[in-house]
Amino acid sequence: MSGTDVEMAVHHAEVLDAVDLTAGMRRVVFGGEGLAGYRSTGVGDEYIRLLFPTDPDRRPQLPGIVDGNLDYGSIDLDRLRTYTVRHWDAQARRLTVDFVVHEGGVAATWARQATPGQVIGLNTPTALYGPPAGLDWQVLIADYAGLPAAVRLAETTTAATRLVLEVPGPEHEIDVRARPGLEVVWVHGGNGHAPSRLEEIVRALPRPEGVGYVWVAGESKVLRGVRKHLRHELRLPAAAYKTVGYWIEDAEKWRERYDGLGADTRAALDAIWEKGGDEEDLEDEYEARLAELGL
Ligand SMILES: Cc1cc2nc3c(=O)[nH]c(=O)nc-3n(C[C@H](O)[C@H](O)[C@H](O)COP(=O)(O)OP(=O)(O)OC[C@H]3O[C@@H](n4cnc5c(N)ncnc54)[C@H](O)[C@@H]3O)c2cc1C
């Protein structure tokens, strides 16, 4: 385990409060006895898998843990989604998640109706943000799904930070707490409503002197273009950036095409990750293969 890894555990989490932050984002605060022993990595983009019951008024069965890994057994994997811990208050045992409430989807549909007393499952978080030592500046860029992580990162770090947030429109902006060295830029579009400008924004970034880090989260295909620029055109070392695909536009069509590939092709794609070695090299291979397959 690395410094920020925490031993895997699973928890029931009870809704304490649910409020609309904007017309497109709903904040749900979880708590209850089930969160006893919940351990945070303390890193701003830590994410958890949420397990939603089919009937929102029943408690979901939690997965088991085998050799430190989650064992879902007969649990329907389509009830699982990945979300950022927007805030964790260990003393009050309150865990906050901000949900984009887009059309459809197990998670967005659940979030819309979330009511105190309902219970979901969640696991120990994992973090991805890992800037180089001696960081002088960072750029955090995200669409609406990445906003909770980007804002928490901006709040919990001290380096000079440019925070660029792409939200559907001005009515989707939220308050971001000011701090010295933090510049916030709002961009409107993307998010399944209009073409995303995240790649164009990354391509236009100035490159200040000193040790820097670029962290970008958003729609997966958009992120492929972003990563291509940072890794293959600017030739940044892997330590200087992190790009994370948070969701897939037209996921139903994507899934249909993926399922139509045939078992051997799907197994070959999965096998790329099992090869071991440099993760960014594996990502190159995986993305190239997806592109060849029209995904
Ligand atoms: C590490 C990580 C952290 C994340 N943190 C957050 C977070 O804090 N808050 C958050 O809201 N999301 C977050 N996401 C994204 C979230 O997991 C996806 O958006 C997920 O697909 C939502 O599930 P769903 O059941 O609502 O929709 P799905 O069943 O996955 O999809 C249903 C339909 O909605 C569309 N769709 C899915 N997500 C979006 C979206 N964001 N905008 C517009 N259309 C969409 C799909 O294309 C599909 O057509 C995170 C993802 C990752 C990988």
The ligand as an SDF file (V2000), in Angstrom:
LIG
                    3D

 53 58  0  0  0  0  0  0  0  0999 V2000
  -13.0430    9.0470   -9.9110 C   0  0  0  0  0  0  0  0  0  0  0  0
  -14.4370    9.5450  -10.2610 C   0  0  0  0  0  0  0  0  0  0  0  0
  -15.0700   10.4770   -9.4480 C   0  0  0  0  0  0  0  0  0  0  0  0
  -16.3460   10.9710   -9.7810 C   0  0  0  0  0  0  0  0  0  0  0  0
  -16.9470   11.8950   -8.9700 N   0  0  0  0  0  0  0  0  0  0  0  0
  -18.1890   12.3780   -9.2930 C   0  0  0  0  0  0  0  0  0  0  0  0
  -18.8420   13.3240   -8.4410 C   0  0  0  0  0  0  0  0  0  0  0  0
  -18.3630   13.6830   -7.3590 O   0  0  0  0  0  0  0  0  0  0  0  0
  -20.0570   13.8050   -8.8450 N   0  0  0  0  0  0  0  0  0  0  0  0
  -20.6390   13.3870  -10.0270 C   0  0  0  0  0  0  0  0  0  0  0  0
  -21.7480   13.8390  -10.3350 O   0  0  0  0  0  0  0  0  0  0  0  0
  -20.0440   12.4840  -10.8290 N   0  0  0  0  0  0  0  0  0  0  0  0
  -18.8490   11.9610  -10.4800 C   0  0  0  0  0  0  0  0  0  0  0  0
  -18.2490   11.0190  -11.2820 N   0  0  0  0  0  0  0  0  0  0  0  0
  -18.9360   10.6380  -12.5340 C   0  0  0  0  0  0  0  0  0  0  0  0
  -20.0150    9.5800  -12.3260 C   0  0  0  0  0  0  0  0  0  0  0  0
  -19.4300    8.3880  -11.8440 O   0  0  0  0  0  0  0  0  0  0  0  0
  -20.6860    9.3150  -13.6920 C   0  0  0  0  0  0  0  0  0  0  0  0
  -21.2760   10.4860  -14.1830 O   0  0  0  0  0  0  0  0  0  0  0  0
  -21.6750    8.1850  -13.6430 C   0  0  0  0  0  0  0  0  0  0  0  0
  -21.7990    7.6750  -14.9400 O   0  0  0  0  0  0  0  0  0  0  0  0
  -23.0660    8.6210  -13.1650 C   0  0  0  0  0  0  0  0  0  0  0  0
  -23.8680    7.4580  -13.0760 O   0  0  0  0  0  0  0  0  0  0  0  0
  -25.4300    7.4680  -13.4150 P   0  0  0  0  0  0  0  0  0  0  0  0
  -25.9620    6.1690  -12.9250 O   0  0  0  0  0  0  0  0  0  0  0  0
  -26.0510    8.7180  -12.8960 O   0  0  0  0  0  0  0  0  0  0  0  0
  -25.4700    7.5330  -14.9890 O   0  0  0  0  0  0  0  0  0  0  0  0
  -25.1200    6.3840  -16.0480 P   0  0  0  0  0  0  0  0  0  0  0  0
  -26.0090    5.2020  -15.8600 O   0  0  0  0  0  0  0  0  0  0  0  0
  -23.6530    6.1110  -16.0100 O   0  0  0  0  0  0  0  0  0  0  0  0
  -25.4620    7.0930  -17.4150 O   0  0  0  0  0  0  0  0  0  0  0  0
  -26.8070    7.4030  -17.7810 C   0  0  0  0  0  0  0  0  0  0  0  0
  -26.7860    8.4810  -18.8750 C   0  0  0  0  0  0  0  0  0  0  0  0
  -26.3080    9.6890  -18.3190 O   0  0  0  0  0  0  0  0  0  0  0  0
  -25.1770   10.1640  -19.0350 C   0  0  0  0  0  0  0  0  0  0  0  0
  -24.2600   10.7620  -18.0540 N   0  0  0  0  0  0  0  0  0  0  0  0
  -23.5310   10.1320  -17.1000 C   0  0  0  0  0  0  0  0  0  0  0  0
  -22.8440   11.0210  -16.3580 N   0  0  0  0  0  0  0  0  0  0  0  0
  -23.1170   12.2440  -16.8660 C   0  0  0  0  0  0  0  0  0  0  0  0
  -22.7150   13.5610  -16.5320 C   0  0  0  0  0  0  0  0  0  0  0  0
  -21.8660   13.8200  -15.5320 N   0  0  0  0  0  0  0  0  0  0  0  0
  -23.2160   14.5900  -17.2650 N   0  0  0  0  0  0  0  0  0  0  0  0
  -24.0870   14.3820  -18.2930 C   0  0  0  0  0  0  0  0  0  0  0  0
  -24.5200   13.1440  -18.6570 N   0  0  0  0  0  0  0  0  0  0  0  0
  -24.0430   12.0880  -17.9420 C   0  0  0  0  0  0  0  0  0  0  0  0
  -24.5930    8.9420  -19.7430 C   0  0  0  0  0  0  0  0  0  0  0  0
  -23.9120    9.2590  -20.9340 O   0  0  0  0  0  0  0  0  0  0  0  0
  -25.8460    8.1400  -20.0300 C   0  0  0  0  0  0  0  0  0  0  0  0
  -26.4270    8.5930  -21.2280 O   0  0  0  0  0  0  0  0  0  0  0  0
  -16.9920   10.4970  -10.9470 C   0  0  0  0  0  0  0  0  0  0  0  0
  -16.3600    9.5140  -11.7430 C   0  0  0  0  0  0  0  0  0  0  0  0
  -15.1010    9.0540  -11.4120 C   0  0  0  0  0  0  0  0  0  0  0  0
  -14.4460    8.0170  -12.3020 C   0  0  0  0  0  0  0  0  0  0  0  0
  1  2  1  0
  2  3  1  0
  2 52  2  0
  3  4  2  0
  4  5  1  0
  4 50  1  0
  5  6  2  0
  6  7  1  0
  6 13  1  0
  7  8  2  0
  7  9  1  0
  9 10  1  0
 10 11  2  0
 10 12  1  0
 12 13  2  0
 13 14  1  0
 14 15  1  0
 14 50  1  0
 15 16  1  0
 16 17  1  0
 16 18  1  0
 18 19  1  0
 18 20  1  0
 20 21  1  0
 20 22  1  0
 22 23  1  0
 23 24  1  0
 24 25  2  0
 24 26  1  0
 24 27  1  0
 27 28  1  0
 28 29  2  0
 28 30  1  0
 28 31  1  0
 31 32  1  0
 32 33  1  0
 33 34  1  0
 33 48  1  0
 34 35  1  0
 35 36  1  0
 35 46  1  0
 36 37  1  0
 36 45  1  0
 37 38  2  0
 38 39  1  0
 39 40  1  0
 39 45  2  0
 40 41  1  0
 40 42  2  0
 42 43  1  0
 43 44  2  0
 44 45  1  0
 46 47  1  0
 46 48  1  0
 48 49  1  0
 50 51  2  0
 51 52  1  0
 52 53  1  0
M  END
$$$$
